[in-house]
Amino acid sequence: MSDAAQPTAAEVRAAAEAVKTALDRHLAAVERKSGEEDPAVYEAFNQLAAAAEAYDELLYDRYDEVTPFEIPGDDSLPPYTGPEEPHAISVLIRRDYTVAEPHRLLAQAQRVEAADTVAGTGIGGNASGTVPGALGTLFGEFEPDEIASRHSEFGLEEGDSTLWVTAADEPADPGDWLEAPFEHVDPERVVCRFDVSAVFDDEDDDIDGVDGDLDDDDLGTGLDDEEDLEPLDATDR
């Protein structure tokens, strides 16, 4: 970063003072909180996180130093405001993959097409001759959970994943959300979520000094725990 773009020492100090002020406000909100999901505590938490992040960035830009604090991201959920007894839920999931071995992906898709042709259930085309075509063939043949458990067989490498359970007042009418299935997800109606990420493994290694795998129970199910979301199945709505 050029000297002209660097923040001044006064700006860094002002950011540090803002952190102190936000810290005092957060403590005061915690001391007088009215319940487990007090909105004042939630707001003070967000203000403290924003102030700390701003200070951390200015400190690094000016002095090439960092704070010892982990700055919370924007993926935390607001307090739940949905129905106390939901009559319906939606299960939404996102799984990321890298196409690590395209040849393996193509070979598996071609086997599926060949088997369908022999069985008389396929048209014997060459849709599996391209990566997009092979993906369509495999995801059309196998359930998402089976692909997740056998991803290496299909030449895929797992990335991050997240699963959200959201509450609804009533079940959706058949077909009414299919044109835009990932829109209008209200974070305040998320009952619980489960996240899987290599980030958690890295953090566990830093703490314990050993490789660690986190399961869903380790990651938590609370609302304090994006981006397109993907429904598991149309029947999950």
Secondary structure, 3 states (H helix, E strand, C coil): CCHHHCCCHHHHHHHHHHHHHHHHHHHHHHHCCCCCCCHHHHHHHHHHHHHHHHHHHHHHHHHCCCCCCCCCCCCCCCCCCCCCCCCEEEEEEEEEEEECCHHHHHHHHHHHHHHHHHHCCCCCCCHHHCHHHHHHHHHHHCCHHHHHHCHHHHCEEEEEEEEEEEEECCCCCCCCCCCCCCCCCCHHHEEEEEEECHHHHHHHHHHHCCCCCCCHHHHCCCCCCCCCCEECCHHHC
